[in-house]
Amino acid sequence: MRAEVPELDRLLASIRACGRCVEAPDRQPLPHEPRPVLRVSRTARLAVCSQAPGTKVHASGTPFTDRSGDRLRDWMGVGPREFYDESRVAIVPMGFCFPGQDANGADLPPRRECASLWHRTLFAALPQLELVLAVGSYAQNFHLGEVAGK
């Protein structure tokens, strides 16, 4: 008899295996292999929702392993141990993969494919969340909608 795989686990496996931004992108294909970066659990009550991973996060596979993460943890008043405790803190960027850089070397905006494909379903699977910390305009516009001026 096969054990039933919980719905959230199936959803996370699908997100981590996603290649839409390369296989059927909304605009130019992702210029590198997809590497979705997120941390989610059934028990986390805080979700840190941000833009998209940068180059260092793409390399490490762990969100906020860069200066922005140092600043965010300092601002939140938590250390890495608390911040990366997946049972307490979910980390859900608007774009799960590093979007690449423009001609000037600046990070591109988050890919739209992620939000349209996954975010509503993912957040519906996380009813225990009590607080969403929306970091940056893309996350604020998505999570706050009209309240954010969109």
C-alpha positions as CSV (number, residue, x, y, z in Angstrom):
1,M,0.0,0.0,0.0
2,R,1.4,3.4,-1.1
3,A,1.6,6.2,1.5
4,E,-0.4,9.3,0.6
5,V,1.7,12.3,-0.2
6,P,0.3,15.4,1.4
7,E,-1.0,18.1,-0.9
8,L,1.6,20.7,0.2
9,D,4.4,18.3,-0.4
10,R,3.2,17.6,-4.0
11,L,2.8,21.4,-4.6
12,L,6.3,22.1,-3.4
13,A,7.8,19.3,-5.5
14,S,6.0,20.7,-8.6
15,I,7.3,24.2,-7.8
16,R,10.9,22.9,-7.3
17,A,10.7,21.0,-10.6
18,C,9.2,23.9,-12.6
19,G,10.8,24.9,-15.8
20,R,8.1,27.1,-17.3
21,C,10.4,30.2,-17.6
22,V,12.6,28.1,-19.9
23,E,10.2,25.8,-21.6
24,A,7.2,28.1,-22.2
25,P,8.1,31.6,-21.0
26,D,5.9,34.7,-21.0
27,R,8.8,36.7,-22.4
28,Q,12.5,35.9,-23.1
29,P,13.5,32.5,-21.6
30,L,15.4,32.5,-18.4
31,P,19.1,32.7,-19.4
32,H,20.1,29.9,-17.1
33,E,18.8,26.7,-15.6
34,P,15.8,27.3,-13.2
35,R,16.6,26.9,-9.5
36,P,13.5,27.7,-7.5
37,V,14.3,29.0,-4.1
38,L,11.7,29.0,-1.3
39,R,11.2,27.7,2.2
40,V,7.7,26.6,3.3
41,S,6.2,24.4,6.0
42,R,2.7,23.6,7.4
43,T,3.6,25.3,10.7
44,A,5.2,28.6,9.7
45,R,3.1,31.5,10.8
46,L,5.2,34.3,9.3
47,A,5.8,34.5,5.5
48,V,8.6,36.7,4.3
49,C,7.6,37.6,0.7
50,S,10.2,39.3,-1.4
51,Q,11.2,40.1,-5.0
52,A,13.3,37.3,-6.5
53,P,16.6,35.6,-5.6
54,G,19.9,37.3,-6.6
55,T,23.0,35.8,-8.0
56,K,24.4,34.7,-4.5
57,V,21.0,33.1,-3.6
58,H,20.9,31.3,-7.0
59,A,24.3,29.9,-6.3
60,S,23.6,28.9,-2.7
61,G,20.0,27.8,-3.1
62,T,19.2,29.4,0.3
63,P,17.1,32.6,0.4
64,F,18.7,35.9,1.7
65,T,22.3,34.6,1.8
66,D,23.5,38.1,0.7
67,R,23.7,41.6,2.1
68,S,19.9,42.1,1.7
69,G,19.4,39.1,4.0
70,D,21.8,40.6,6.6
71,R,19.9,43.9,6.5
72,L,16.5,42.2,6.6
73,R,17.4,39.9,9.6
74,D,18.9,43.0,11.4
75,W,15.7,45.0,10.7
76,M,13.5,42.1,12.0
77,G,15.7,41.6,15.1
78,V,16.3,37.9,14.4
79,G,19.4,35.9,13.8
80,P,20.0,33.3,11.1
81,R,18.8,30.5,13.4
82,E,15.4,32.0,13.9
83,F,15.1,33.3,10.4
84,Y,15.9,30.0,8.7
85,D,13.7,27.9,11.1
86,E,11.3,26.7,8.4
87,S,8.8,25.6,11.0
88,R,8.3,29.2,12.0
89,V,9.3,31.3,9.0
90,A,8.3,30.7,5.3
91,I,10.2,32.5,2.6
92,V,8.3,33.0,-0.6
93,P,9.8,35.3,-3.3
94,M,7.5,36.6,-6.1
95,G,9.9,34.9,-8.6
96,F,11.3,31.7,-7.3
97,C,14.3,31.8,-9.7
98,F,17.0,34.3,-10.2
99,P,15.7,36.3,-13.2
100,G,19.0,37.3,-14.7
101,Q,20.5,40.7,-15.2
102,D,20.0,43.6,-17.6
103,A,22.7,45.1,-19.8
104,N,23.9,47.3,-16.9
105,G,24.3,44.3,-14.6
106,A,21.2,45.0,-12.4
107,D,18.9,42.2,-11.5
108,L,15.8,41.9,-13.6
109,P,12.3,42.0,-12.1
110,P,10.8,38.8,-10.8
111,R,9.5,36.5,-13.6
112,R,5.7,36.8,-13.9
113,E,5.3,33.1,-14.5
114,C,5.9,32.2,-10.9
115,A,3.2,34.4,-9.4
116,S,0.6,33.5,-12.0
117,L,1.3,29.8,-11.8
118,W,1.9,29.1,-8.2
119,H,1.3,31.9,-5.6
120,R,-2.5,31.8,-5.1
121,T,-2.4,27.9,-4.8
122,L,0.6,28.0,-2.5
123,F,-0.9,30.6,-0.2
124,A,-4.2,28.7,-0.2
125,A,-2.3,25.7,1.0
126,L,-0.8,27.7,4.0
127,P,-3.9,28.7,6.1
128,Q,-1.8,28.8,9.2
129,L,0.0,32.0,8.1
130,E,-0.8,34.9,10.4
131,L,1.5,37.5,9.0
132,V,2.9,38.3,5.6
133,L,6.0,40.6,5.5
134,A,5.9,41.9,1.9
135,V,9.4,43.2,1.1
136,G,9.6,45.3,-2.1
137,S,7.1,46.7,-4.5
138,Y,6.4,43.5,-6.4
139,A,5.5,41.6,-3.2
140,Q,3.6,44.5,-1.8
141,N,1.5,44.9,-5.0
142,F,0.7,41.2,-5.1
143,H,-0.2,40.8,-1.4
144,L,-1.8,44.2,-0.8
145,G,-3.4,44.8,-4.2
146,E,-5.5,47.9,-4.3
147,V,-4.3,48.9,-0.8
148,A,-0.8,49.2,-2.3
149,G,-2.1,51.5,-5.1
150,K,-2.5,48.8,-7.7
